[in-house]
């Protein structure tokens, strides 16, 4: 009966929350996390975490990271040269420096500094998509900055964790080994596509009954995720690399992007966010100092993210620059994953992890809403006269 209740409630929530979010002008992600908290074991106790739910949530997280790399517009990046990459790298460099300063002031170490520098791609991507700003200059800056932040912060955390667990030794070569294997796979795919482009035409057809495009995307994702597991590296890094490889090889993806996004955002990714709410332990908030730690971390998260866009994007309107900093403040999946890893390897206690989850919930709740106020959705593109 518990499994039936879980499946029914989560299926209903995944369907109805985007409709409610549109009317309330908030992110569906916010509602999904709050729903998980409410129906979870600490309030209504209607839904419990299970192996099936954890598997589906992890699958949703992999898809979220895959789509984060998949949706990078490399054609647009090439069109503007290295300008977007330079802006994103500069913004992250400033953010990381401020994060180390903030972590030191609050009495934390480098691990928390990397955590403060992360950005919730799972919040940024849907928000940019919903406001139709993904391919705009502002949207590309936010997306690339978020990607660089999560990628480099994840690499930094992975290196830090390996050193903490195994010291400086041969295991440090696992990370460059993963990048090398991914680069080899990229070169092989590009060569095959160059010599046999007709083999891949079905991938991007809207009328392919076998859905080869989705199958190929998932196969590539799980291959690199599997390599990450084999090398004892955080698998979400592998999922992101897989999406990046696909975006580099196939610049024009036809209907595949819509099909894969619909498949992912329609069900599996919402399950991940609901599961984040289910795993939140309210009892930890009752302990002395936990809420104050959360308030301090929230203040630090806003401080380190709001300043860099004003340094890098001086030519854009004030509201848009402020909006970019606000949206980049959002922390969620990677912050929670990093906090969980920190507890597992002894770098933080469960109470600090609870403070970080509060940080993730608050920033991922308010950042998209404030972004929509400061940078409202662009009008939908008008159809050409005489065309359906």
HELIX and SHEET records of a PDB file:
HELIX    1   1 UNK A    2  UNK A   24  1                                  23    
HELIX    2   2 UNK A   28  UNK A   39  1                                  12    
HELIX    3   3 UNK A   51  UNK A   70  1                                  20    
HELIX    4   4 UNK A   74  UNK A   79  1                                   6    
HELIX    5   5 UNK A   83  UNK A  105  1                                  23    
HELIX    6   6 UNK A  110  UNK A  117  1                                   8    
HELIX    7   7 UNK A  121  UNK A  130  1                                  10    
HELIX    8   8 UNK A  137  UNK A  166  1                                  30    
HELIX    9   9 UNK A  170  UNK A  172  5                                   3    
HELIX   10  10 UNK A  173  UNK A  195  1                                  23    
HELIX   11  11 UNK A  197  UNK A  204  5                                   8    
HELIX   12  12 UNK A  212  UNK A  230  1                                  19    
HELIX   13  13 UNK A  235  UNK A  249  1                                  15    
HELIX   14  14 UNK A  256  UNK A  263  1                                   8    
HELIX   15  15 UNK A  264  UNK A  268  3                                   5    
HELIX   16  16 UNK A  269  UNK A  278  1                                  10    
HELIX   17  17 UNK A  282  UNK A  286  5                                   5    
HELIX   18  18 UNK A  290  UNK A  312  1                                  23    
HELIX   19  19 UNK A  318  UNK A  328  1                                  11    
HELIX   20  20 UNK A  333  UNK A  344  1                                  12    
HELIX   21  21 UNK A  350  UNK A  374  1                                  25    
END                                                                             
